[in-house]
Amino acid sequence: MSHELRLLPTGHKCRRNHGHNYVVTVTVTAERLDEYGFVTDFGELDGFAGESGSITDY
C-alpha cells in the first residue's frame, strides 16, 4: 500500500509517494476441533486481511 504525507516539508523523504510492507502473524485457537479436525477453515479468514489480500500462503 502506498501513500504520500503531503503536510511534511518539501524534500522530506516521506512526503513523496512511498509504501510499506507488513508481516502479520495470526494465531487461532479453539477448545475443540470442528468435524474435519480443524480449528477453523482459513478460507473464512481471508476477509480479515482487508485490502492487503489473502492471508493464506497456498
Contact map, one row per residue, 1 for C-alpha under 8 A:
1110000000000000001110000000000000000000000000000001000000
1111000000000000111100000000000000000000000000000000000000
1111100000000000111000000000000000000000000000000000000000
0111110000000111110000000000000000000000000000000000000000
0011111100000111100000000000000000000000000000000000000000
0001111110000011000000000000000000000000000000000000000000
0000111110000010000000000000000000000000000000000000000000
0000111111010110000000000000000000000000000000000000000000
0000011111110010000000000000000000000000000000000000000000
0000000111110010000000000000000000000000000000000000000000
0000000011111010000000000000000000000000000000000000000000
0000000111111111000000000000000000000000000000000000000000
0000000000111111000000000000000000000000000000000000000000
0001100100011111110000000000000000000000000000000000000000
0001111111111111100000000000000000000000000000000000000000
0001110000011111110000000000000000000000000000000000000000
0111100000000111111000000000000000000000000000000000000000
0111000000000101111100000000000000000000000000000000000000
1110000000000000111110000000000000000000000000000000000000
1100000000000000011111000000000000000000000000000000000000
1000000000000000001111100000000000000000000000000000000000
0000000000000000000111110000000000000000000000000000000000
0000000000000000000011111000000000000000000000000000000000
0000000000000000000001111100000000000000000000000000000000
0000000000000000000000111110000000000000000000000000000000
0000000000000000000000011111000000000000000000000000000000
0000000000000000000000001111100000000000000000000000000000
0000000000000000000000000111110000000011000000000000000000
0000000000000000000000000011111000000010000000000000000000
0000000000000000000000000001111110000010000000000000000000
0000000000000000000000000000111110000000000000000000000000
0000000000000000000000000000011111000010000000000000000000
0000000000000000000000000000011111111111000000000000000000
0000000000000000000000000000000111111111000000000000000000
0000000000000000000000000000000011111100000000000000000000
0000000000000000000000000000000011111100000000000000000000
0000000000000000000000000000000011111110000000000000000000
0000000000000000000000000000000011111111100000000000000000
0000000000000000000000000001110111001111100000000000000000
0000000000000000000000000001000011000111110100000000000000
0000000000000000000000000000000000000111111110000000000000
0000000000000000000000000000000000000001111111000000000100
0000000000000000000000000000000000000000111111000000000100
0000000000000000000000000000000000000001111111100000000000
0000000000000000000000000000000000000000111111111000001000
0000000000000000000000000000000000000000011111111100111100
0000000000000000000000000000000000000000000111111100010000
0000000000000000000000000000000000000000000011111100001000
0000000000000000000000000000000000000000000011111111111000
0000000000000000000000000000000000000000000001111111100000
0000000000000000000000000000000000000000000000001111100000
1000000000000000000000000000000000000000000000001111110000
0000000000000000000000000000000000000000000001001111111000
0000000000000000000000000000000000000000000001101001111110
0000000000000000000000000000000000000000000011011000111110
0000000000000000000000000000000000000000011001000000011111
0000000000000000000000000000000000000000000000000000011111
0000000000000000000000000000000000000000000000000000000111
